[in-house]
Amino acid sequence: MMRRVICVLVSLLAASAPRAAEFPTPTERDFVIHDFRFASGETLPALTLHYRTIGTPQRDASGVVRNAVLILHGTGGTGAGFLSATFGGELFGAGQLLDATRYFIVLPDGIGHGKSSKPSDGLHAKFPKYTYDDMVRAQHAMLTDGLGVKHLRVVLGTSMGAMHCWVWGEMYPDFVDGLVPLASVPTQIAGRNRVMRKMIMDSITTDPAWKNGDYTEQPRQGLIGAINLLMMMTSSSLQWHKSGPARDAADEWYRNQIASRLATTDANDMLYQFNASRDYDPSPNLEKITAPVLAINSADDVVNPPELGLMEKLMPRVKRGGYVLIPTSERTRGHGTHSLPAVWGSYLADFLKTLSPPPSTNPQHE
């Protein structure tokens, strides 16, 4: 009897729990840029950018797409990460903030990530040492030459993608109606943030098994050290305690994390991904950003700790900028709060209402 009661209660709770909305199946394609020249002076004969799109572009009377939204992932991620129930299921469904029946959503894999060109494809350490500027220039080419998109309604990014938002705002100031960087600071990466990244990179390159990038088997110890640092960077003490409330549970959770991450991580790819942030520094040119900006950080973010006071110093230089710091709570996930629209969606909703309405458009299937 007690078992039946418990089952009924579980069923009722499951039925009453909010469910992620469904949205159209993404379309996946590749865009190839020939003879792409990197900031380092290196070139690739063919640079492939993989991307996913959801929805239909809508053009105004002059043929300009007015409903495109570019969403940019974090370091080590891919555009596919935004298809989760906790992200796309909160944003892309009918009636939601980025309803895919109204918006044309573009989810690229950045250079060095996912199904886009990366060191592990074969060049290893001979792959060009790309920067964030290179990544944004490639995204721009994919949009304009590959998709025929010459204007973006919104660029929204998480972590590294948030830093790309700032680069977008400075590099292409007239291209975007609004910028939403989630979990970032628009200045040079320094202090603990830089040291943690240096630890990750050095852990890989000082492992003898790395062999200057020409390994045939992954440098296991170097990767474990790098993954350890990455986990601490993105950690949330509150949520980690829930995952391992007792000693043995914590040990098992950690073992599982290392095993799963080792199975999907390439050392050269990871090294390049973190090295790409070396030249990032939008701070000298913040005045060039003309689009409205909504910057959102969380108080329990180890990567961007609010006690440094950097956002308070920098945001007044952004002409149309707003900044939100989300307090630590049961709902936040440290740095990972950037991927939880359920936490920050209300701020996005208010921001979208402030953007100038686009010219009237007519749906067109590409």
The 8 nearest C-alpha neighbors of each residue, nearest first, counted from 0:
[[1, 3, 2, 4, 5, 6, 7, 8],
 [2, 0, 4, 3, 5, 6, 7, 8],
 [1, 3, 5, 0, 4, 6, 7, 8],
 [4, 2, 6, 0, 1, 5, 7, 8],
 [5, 3, 1, 7, 6, 2, 8, 0],
 [6, 4, 8, 2, 7, 3, 9, 1],
 [7, 5, 3, 9, 4, 8, 10, 2],
 [8, 6, 10, 4, 9, 5, 11, 3],
 [7, 9, 5, 11, 10, 6, 12, 4],
 [10, 8, 6, 12, 7, 11, 13, 5],
 [11, 9, 7, 13, 8, 12, 14, 6],
 [12, 10, 14, 8, 13, 9, 7, 15],
 [13, 11, 9, 15, 14, 10, 16, 8],
 [14, 12, 10, 16, 11, 15, 9, 17],
 [13, 15, 11, 12, 16, 10, 17, 9],
 [14, 16, 12, 13, 11, 17, 10, 18],
 [17, 15, 13, 14, 12, 18, 11, 19],
 [18, 16, 15, 19, 14, 13, 20, 12],
 [19, 17, 20, 16, 88, 84, 15, 14],
 [18, 20, 88, 84, 89, 21, 17, 85],
 [19, 21, 88, 92, 18, 89, 22, 93],
 [20, 22, 92, 88, 19, 23, 91, 93],
 [21, 23, 92, 91, 24, 20, 99, 93],
 [24, 22, 25, 53, 54, 21, 99, 92],
 [23, 25, 22, 26, 53, 54, 52, 21],
 [26, 24, 53, 52, 51, 23, 27, 54],
 [25, 27, 52, 51, 53, 24, 28, 50],
 [28, 26, 51, 50, 25, 52, 29, 49],
 [27, 29, 50, 49, 51, 26, 30, 52],
 [30, 28, 49, 48, 50, 47, 31, 27],
 [29, 31, 48, 47, 145, 141, 49, 32],
 [30, 32, 47, 46, 45, 33, 48, 29],
 [33, 31, 46, 45, 35, 47, 34, 30],
 [32, 34, 45, 44, 35, 31, 46, 43],
 [35, 33, 44, 43, 45, 42, 36, 32],
 [36, 34, 42, 43, 33, 32, 46, 37],
 [37, 35, 42, 41, 34, 40, 38, 43],
 [36, 38, 39, 41, 40, 42, 133, 129],
 [37, 39, 40, 133, 36, 129, 130, 41],
 [38, 40, 37, 41, 128, 129, 127, 36],
 [41, 39, 38, 37, 36, 42, 127, 128],
 [42, 40, 37, 39, 127, 36, 43, 38],
 [43, 41, 36, 35, 37, 34, 44, 40],
 [42, 44, 34, 45, 35, 46, 36, 41],
 [43, 45, 34, 33, 42, 35, 46, 32],
 [46, 44, 33, 43, 32, 34, 31, 47],
 [47, 45, 32, 31, 116, 43, 33, 35],
 [48, 46, 31, 116, 115, 30, 45, 29],
 [49, 47, 115, 30, 29, 31, 50, 108],
 [48, 50, 29, 115, 108, 114, 28, 107],
 [51, 49, 107, 106, 28, 27, 108, 29],
 [52, 50, 27, 106, 26, 25, 105, 107],
 [51, 53, 105, 26, 25, 104, 106, 27],
 [54, 52, 25, 104, 103, 99, 23, 26],
 [53, 55, 103, 99, 100, 102, 104, 52],
 [54, 56, 103, 364, 57, 363, 362, 102],
 [57, 55, 103, 64, 363, 66, 362, 58],
 [58, 56, 362, 64, 361, 360, 363, 66],
 [59, 57, 64, 63, 62, 360, 361, 65],
 [58, 60, 360, 62, 61, 63, 359, 358],
 [59, 61, 62, 58, 360, 63, 359, 358],
 [60, 62, 59, 63, 58, 64, 360, 358],
 [61, 63, 58, 59, 60, 64, 57, 360],
 [64, 62, 58, 59, 61, 65, 149, 150],
 [63, 65, 58, 57, 148, 56, 66, 150],
 [66, 64, 58, 67, 57, 63, 152, 357],
 [65, 67, 102, 152, 103, 57, 64, 56],
 [68, 66, 103, 151, 152, 104, 102, 65],
 [67, 69, 104, 153, 152, 151, 154, 103],
 [68, 70, 154, 105, 104, 155, 106, 153],
 [71, 69, 155, 106, 156, 154, 105, 68],
 [72, 70, 156, 160, 155, 157, 69, 106],
 [73, 71, 160, 157, 76, 77, 78, 156],
 [72, 74, 159, 158, 160, 76, 157, 75],
 [73, 75, 159, 76, 272, 72, 158, 273],
 [76, 74, 73, 112, 272, 269, 77, 113],
 [75, 77, 73, 74, 72, 112, 80, 78],
 [78, 76, 108, 79, 113, 80, 72, 112],
 [77, 79, 106, 108, 107, 80, 81, 72],
 [80, 78, 77, 81, 82, 106, 51, 83],
 [79, 81, 78, 82, 77, 83, 76, 72],
 [80, 82, 79, 83, 87, 86, 78, 106],
 [81, 83, 87, 80, 79, 86, 84, 88],
 [84, 82, 86, 85, 81, 87, 80, 88],
 [83, 85, 88, 19, 86, 87, 82, 89],
 [84, 86, 83, 88, 89, 339, 87, 19],
 [87, 85, 89, 83, 88, 81, 84, 339],
 [88, 86, 82, 90, 91, 89, 81, 83],
 [87, 89, 84, 19, 20, 86, 85, 90],
 [88, 90, 86, 87, 85, 19, 340, 91],
 [89, 91, 87, 97, 95, 96, 88, 92],
 [92, 90, 98, 97, 87, 99, 22, 95],
 [93, 91, 22, 20, 98, 21, 95, 90],
 [94, 92, 98, 95, 91, 100, 99, 22],
 [93, 95, 98, 92, 96, 97, 91, 100],
 [94, 96, 98, 90, 92, 93, 97, 91],
 [95, 97, 90, 98, 348, 94, 91, 347],
 [98, 96, 91, 90, 95, 99, 102, 101],
 [97, 99, 91, 95, 92, 93, 100, 101],
 [100, 98, 54, 102, 91, 101, 97, 53],
 [99, 101, 98, 54, 102, 93, 55, 103],
 [102, 100, 99, 98, 103, 66, 54, 97],
 [103, 101, 99, 66, 104, 67, 100, 98],
 [102, 104, 67, 54, 55, 56, 66, 53],
 [103, 105, 68, 53, 52, 67, 102, 69],
 [106, 104, 52, 69, 51, 68, 70, 107],
 [105, 107, 78, 51, 70, 50, 52, 69],
 [108, 106, 50, 78, 49, 109, 51, 105],
 [107, 109, 77, 78, 49, 113, 112, 50],
 [110, 108, 112, 107, 111, 134, 115, 48],
 [109, 111, 112, 115, 134, 116, 117, 108],
 [110, 112, 117, 116, 109, 115, 268, 272],
 [113, 111, 109, 110, 108, 115, 117, 77],
 [112, 114, 77, 115, 108, 76, 111, 109],
 [113, 115, 49, 112, 108, 116, 48, 117],
 [116, 114, 48, 49, 47, 113, 110, 112],
 [117, 115, 47, 111, 110, 46, 48, 114],
 [116, 118, 111, 119, 120, 112, 115, 110],
 [117, 119, 123, 126, 122, 120, 268, 121],
 [120, 118, 121, 123, 117, 268, 267, 122],
 [121, 119, 118, 117, 122, 116, 123, 126],
 [122, 120, 119, 123, 118, 117, 126, 125],
 [121, 123, 125, 126, 118, 124, 120, 119],
 [122, 124, 118, 125, 119, 121, 126, 212],
 [125, 123, 212, 126, 122, 118, 267, 213],
 [126, 124, 122, 123, 127, 118, 128, 212],
 [125, 127, 122, 118, 124, 123, 128, 117],
 [128, 126, 129, 41, 125, 42, 37, 43],
 [129, 127, 126, 130, 271, 39, 275, 37],
 [128, 130, 127, 275, 133, 37, 131, 38],
 [131, 129, 275, 133, 132, 276, 134, 128],
 [130, 132, 134, 133, 275, 135, 276, 279],
 [131, 133, 135, 130, 134, 136, 166, 38],
 [134, 132, 136, 130, 131, 135, 129, 37],
 [133, 135, 131, 137, 132, 136, 110, 109],
 [134, 136, 138, 132, 137, 133, 139, 131],
 [137, 135, 139, 133, 138, 134, 132, 140],
 [136, 138, 140, 134, 135, 139, 141, 133],
 [139, 137, 135, 141, 136, 140, 142, 134],
 [138, 140, 136, 142, 137, 141, 143, 135],
 [141, 139, 137, 143, 142, 138, 144, 136],
 [142, 140, 145, 138, 139, 144, 143, 137],
 [143, 141, 146, 148, 139, 140, 145, 144],
 [142, 144, 147, 148, 140, 149, 141, 145],
 [145, 143, 140, 141, 147, 142, 146, 148],
 [144, 146, 141, 142, 143, 147, 30, 140],
 [147, 145, 142, 148, 143, 144, 141, 365],
 [146, 148, 143, 144, 145, 142, 149, 64],
 [149, 147, 143, 142, 146, 150, 64, 63],
 [150, 148, 143, 147, 63, 64, 174, 142],
 [151, 149, 174, 148, 175, 64, 65, 152],
 [152, 150, 175, 67, 153, 68, 174, 176],
 [151, 153, 176, 67, 68, 66, 175, 65],
 [154, 152, 177, 68, 151, 178, 176, 175],
 [153, 155, 69, 178, 70, 68, 179, 164],
 [156, 154, 179, 70, 180, 178, 153, 69],
 [155, 157, 161, 160, 71, 180, 70, 181],
 [156, 158, 161, 160, 181, 73, 72, 337],
 [157, 159, 73, 161, 182, 160, 183, 181],
 [160, 158, 73, 162, 161, 74, 157, 163],
 [161, 159, 156, 71, 157, 163, 72, 73],
 [162, 160, 180, 156, 157, 158, 164, 163],
 [163, 161, 159, 164, 160, 165, 183, 158],
 [162, 164, 160, 166, 161, 165, 167, 159],
 [165, 163, 161, 167, 162, 166, 180, 178],
 [164, 166, 168, 163, 162, 167, 169, 185],
 [167, 165, 163, 169, 164, 168, 170, 281],
 [168, 166, 164, 170, 165, 169, 171, 163],
 [167, 169, 172, 288, 165, 166, 171, 170],
 [170, 168, 166, 288, 167, 172, 287, 171],
 [169, 171, 167, 166, 168, 172, 132, 135],
 [172, 170, 174, 167, 173, 168, 169, 175],
 [171, 173, 168, 169, 174, 288, 289, 170],
 [174, 172, 171, 175, 289, 290, 176, 168],
 [173, 175, 150, 171, 172, 151, 149, 176],
 [176, 174, 151, 177, 173, 152, 150, 153],
 [175, 177, 152, 290, 153, 151, 354, 291],
 [178, 176, 153, 291, 290, 175, 292, 152],
 [177, 179, 292, 154, 153, 155, 164, 293],
 [178, 180, 155, 293, 294, 292, 154, 181],
 [181, 179, 161, 294, 156, 164, 155, 178],
 [180, 182, 157, 295, 337, 161, 156, 296],
 [183, 181, 296, 158, 337, 295, 157, 161],
 [182, 184, 158, 161, 162, 181, 303, 180],
 [183, 185, 186, 310, 303, 309, 182, 162],
 [186, 184, 281, 282, 165, 280, 183, 162],
 [185, 187, 280, 282, 281, 184, 188, 279],
 [188, 186, 280, 279, 189, 185, 281, 282],
 [187, 189, 193, 192, 186, 279, 190, 280],
 [188, 190, 193, 192, 187, 191, 194, 186],
 [191, 189, 192, 193, 194, 188, 195, 187],
 [190, 192, 194, 193, 195, 189, 302, 196],
 [193, 191, 195, 190, 194, 302, 189, 188],
 [192, 194, 189, 196, 191, 188, 195, 190],
 [195, 193, 191, 197, 196, 192, 198, 190],
 [196, 194, 198, 197, 192, 193, 191, 199],
 [195, 197, 199, 193, 198, 194, 200, 273],
 [198, 196, 194, 200, 199, 195, 201, 193],
 [199, 197, 195, 201, 196, 200, 202, 194],
 [200, 198, 225, 196, 202, 197, 201, 228],
 [199, 201, 197, 203, 270, 202, 198, 196],
 [202, 200, 204, 198, 203, 199, 205, 197],
 [201, 203, 221, 199, 200, 205, 225, 224],
 [202, 204, 221, 201, 200, 206, 205, 222],
 [203, 205, 201, 206, 202, 209, 200, 211],
 [206, 204, 202, 203, 201, 207, 221, 209],
 [205, 207, 221, 208, 204, 209, 203, 218],
 [208, 206, 209, 210, 205, 204, 218, 211],
 [207, 209, 218, 206, 210, 214, 217, 219],
 [208, 210, 218, 207, 212, 214, 206, 211],
 [211, 209, 212, 213, 208, 214, 207, 206],
 [212, 210, 209, 213, 204, 124, 214, 207],
 [211, 213, 124, 210, 209, 214, 123, 267],
 [214, 212, 210, 211, 123, 215, 209, 124],
 [215, 213, 216, 210, 209, 212, 217, 208],
 [214, 216, 213, 217, 209, 208, 218, 210],
 [217, 215, 214, 218, 208, 219, 209, 213],
 [216, 218, 219, 266, 214, 215, 265, 209],
 [219, 217, 208, 209, 221, 220, 222, 216],
 [218, 220, 222, 217, 221, 223, 208, 261],
 [221, 219, 223, 222, 218, 224, 206, 203],
 [222, 220, 203, 202, 206, 224, 223, 219],
 [221, 223, 225, 219, 224, 220, 203, 226],
 [222, 224, 226, 220, 225, 221, 227, 219],
 [225, 223, 227, 221, 222, 226, 202, 220],
 [226, 224, 199, 222, 228, 227, 223, 202],
 [225, 227, 229, 223, 228, 224, 222, 230],
 [228, 226, 224, 230, 225, 229, 223, 231],
 [229, 227, 231, 225, 226, 230, 232, 199],
 [230, 228, 226, 232, 231, 227, 225, 233],
 [229, 231, 227, 233, 228, 232, 234, 226],
 [230, 232, 234, 228, 229, 233, 227, 301],
 [233, 231, 229, 230, 234, 301, 302, 228],
 [232, 234, 334, 230, 231, 333, 229, 335],
 [235, 233, 231, 232, 230, 333, 236, 334],
 [234, 236, 333, 238, 237, 332, 239, 299],
 [237, 235, 239, 238, 240, 234, 333, 299],
 [236, 238, 240, 235, 239, 241, 329, 332],
 [239, 237, 241, 240, 235, 236, 242, 332],
 [240, 238, 242, 236, 241, 237, 235, 243],
 [241, 239, 244, 243, 238, 237, 242, 236],
 [240, 242, 238, 239, 244, 243, 237, 236],
 [243, 241, 239, 240, 244, 238, 249, 252],
 [249, 244, 242, 248, 240, 245, 241, 239],
 [243, 245, 240, 241, 242, 248, 249, 246],
 [246, 244, 248, 243, 247, 249, 240, 250],
 [247, 245, 249, 248, 250, 243, 244, 251],
 [248, 246, 250, 249, 245, 251, 243, 252],
 [247, 249, 243, 251, 245, 250, 246, 252],
 [243, 248, 250, 252, 246, 247, 251, 245],
 [251, 249, 247, 253, 248, 252, 254, 246],
 [250, 252, 254, 248, 253, 249, 247, 255],
 [251, 253, 249, 255, 250, 254, 248, 256],
 [252, 254, 256, 250, 251, 255, 249, 257],
 [255, 253, 251, 257, 256, 252, 258, 250],
 [256, 254, 258, 252, 253, 257, 259, 251],
 [255, 257, 253, 259, 254, 258, 260, 252],
 [256, 258, 260, 254, 255, 259, 261, 253],
 [257, 259, 255, 261, 256, 260, 254, 262],
 [258, 260, 262, 256, 261, 257, 255, 263],
 [259, 261, 257, 262, 263, 258, 256, 264],
 [262, 260, 258, 264, 263, 259, 257, 222],
 [261, 263, 259, 260, 264, 258, 257, 265],
 [262, 264, 260, 261, 259, 265, 258, 266],
 [265, 263, 261, 262, 260, 266, 269, 268],
 [264, 266, 268, 267, 269, 263, 217, 119],
 [265, 267, 269, 268, 270, 222, 264, 217],
 [268, 266, 270, 269, 265, 271, 118, 212],
 [267, 269, 271, 265, 266, 270, 118, 272],
 [270, 268, 272, 266, 267, 271, 265, 273],
 [269, 271, 267, 200, 268, 272, 273, 266],
 [272, 270, 274, 268, 269, 273, 275, 267],
 [273, 271, 269, 275, 270, 274, 268, 74],
 [274, 272, 275, 271, 270, 276, 196, 269],
 [273, 275, 271, 276, 272, 277, 270, 200],
 [274, 276, 130, 273, 272, 277, 129, 131],
 [277, 275, 279, 274, 278, 273, 131, 130],
 [276, 278, 275, 274, 279, 130, 188, 273],
 [279, 277, 276, 280, 130, 275, 187, 131],
 [278, 280, 276, 187, 277, 281, 131, 188],
 [279, 281, 187, 186, 282, 278, 185, 188],
 [280, 282, 185, 186, 284, 283, 285, 165],
 [281, 283, 186, 284, 285, 280, 185, 187],
 [284, 282, 281, 285, 280, 286, 186, 287],
 [285, 283, 286, 282, 287, 281, 169, 288],
 [284, 286, 287, 282, 288, 317, 283, 316],
 [285, 287, 284, 288, 317, 316, 318, 289],
 [288, 286, 285, 284, 169, 289, 172, 168],
 [289, 287, 168, 169, 286, 285, 172, 290],
 [288, 290, 172, 287, 291, 318, 319, 168],
 [291, 289, 177, 176, 288, 292, 175, 172],
 [292, 290, 319, 177, 320, 178, 289, 293],
 [293, 291, 320, 178, 179, 177, 321, 294],
 [292, 294, 179, 321, 322, 320, 178, 295],
 [295, 293, 322, 180, 179, 181, 292, 321],
 [294, 296, 323, 181, 322, 324, 182, 293],
 [297, 295, 182, 324, 181, 325, 323, 298],
 [298, 296, 325, 324, 299, 300, 326, 333],
 [297, 299, 326, 327, 300, 325, 305, 324],
 [300, 298, 333, 297, 327, 301, 235, 334],
 [299, 301, 333, 334, 302, 303, 304, 297],
 [302, 300, 304, 303, 232, 299, 334, 233],
 [301, 303, 300, 192, 232, 304, 334, 233],
 [302, 304, 300, 301, 305, 183, 184, 182],
 [305, 303, 301, 306, 300, 302, 307, 298],
 [306, 304, 307, 308, 298, 303, 309, 310],
 [305, 307, 308, 304, 309, 298, 303, 310],
 [308, 306, 305, 309, 304, 303, 310, 311],
 [307, 309, 306, 311, 310, 305, 312, 304],
 [310, 308, 312, 311, 307, 313, 184, 305],
 [309, 311, 313, 312, 314, 308, 184, 322],
 [310, 312, 309, 308, 313, 314, 315, 322],
 [313, 311, 309, 310, 314, 308, 315, 316],
 [312, 314, 310, 315, 311, 316, 309, 282],
 [313, 315, 316, 317, 310, 311, 312, 320],
 [316, 314, 317, 313, 312, 318, 311, 320],
 [317, 315, 314, 313, 286, 318, 285, 312],
 [318, 316, 320, 314, 315, 319, 285, 286],
 [319, 317, 320, 316, 289, 286, 315, 288],
 [320, 318, 291, 317, 292, 290, 321, 289],
 [319, 321, 292, 317, 291, 318, 293, 314],
 [320, 322, 293, 292, 294, 323, 319, 314],
 [321, 323, 294, 295, 293, 324, 320, 314],
 [322, 324, 295, 294, 325, 296, 321, 293],
 [325, 323, 296, 297, 295, 298, 326, 322],
 [324, 326, 297, 298, 296, 323, 327, 295],
 [327, 325, 298, 297, 328, 324, 299, 331],
 [328, 326, 298, 299, 331, 325, 297, 329],
 [327, 329, 330, 331, 326, 332, 237, 325],
 [328, 330, 331, 327, 237, 238, 332, 326],
 [329, 331, 328, 332, 342, 327, 336, 341],
 [332, 330, 336, 328, 329, 327, 333, 342],
 [333, 331, 336, 335, 235, 334, 238, 330],
 [332, 334, 300, 235, 299, 335, 336, 234],
 [333, 335, 300, 233, 336, 332, 337, 301],
 [336, 334, 332, 337, 333, 338, 233, 339],
 [335, 337, 332, 331, 338, 339, 334, 333],
 [338, 336, 335, 181, 157, 339, 182, 334],
 [339, 337, 336, 335, 86, 340, 157, 85],
 [338, 340, 341, 336, 342, 337, 86, 85],
 [341, 339, 344, 343, 342, 86, 338, 89],
 [340, 342, 339, 344, 343, 89, 85, 345],
 [343, 341, 340, 339, 344, 330, 331, 336],
 [344, 342, 340, 345, 346, 341, 347, 339],
 [345, 343, 340, 347, 346, 341, 342, 348],
 [344, 346, 348, 347, 343, 349, 342, 341],
 [347, 345, 349, 348, 344, 343, 350, 323],
 [346, 348, 350, 344, 345, 349, 351, 343],
 [349, 347, 345, 351, 346, 350, 344, 96],
 [350, 348, 346, 352, 347, 351, 345, 353],
 [349, 351, 347, 353, 352, 348, 346, 354],
 [352, 350, 348, 353, 354, 349, 347, 177],
 [351, 353, 349, 350, 354, 348, 355, 356],
 [354, 352, 350, 351, 355, 349, 356, 291],
 [355, 353, 351, 352, 356, 176, 350, 177],
 [354, 356, 357, 353, 176, 352, 351, 358],
 [355, 357, 354, 358, 352, 359, 353, 351],
 [356, 358, 65, 355, 359, 66, 360, 152],
 [359, 357, 59, 360, 356, 65, 60, 58],
 [360, 358, 59, 357, 361, 60, 58, 65],
 [359, 361, 59, 58, 57, 358, 362, 60],
 [360, 362, 57, 58, 363, 59, 359, 60],
 [363, 361, 57, 56, 360, 55, 58, 364],
 [364, 362, 57, 56, 365, 361, 55, 58],
 [365, 363, 55, 362, 56, 57, 54, 361],
 [364, 363, 56, 55, 146, 147, 362, 57]]
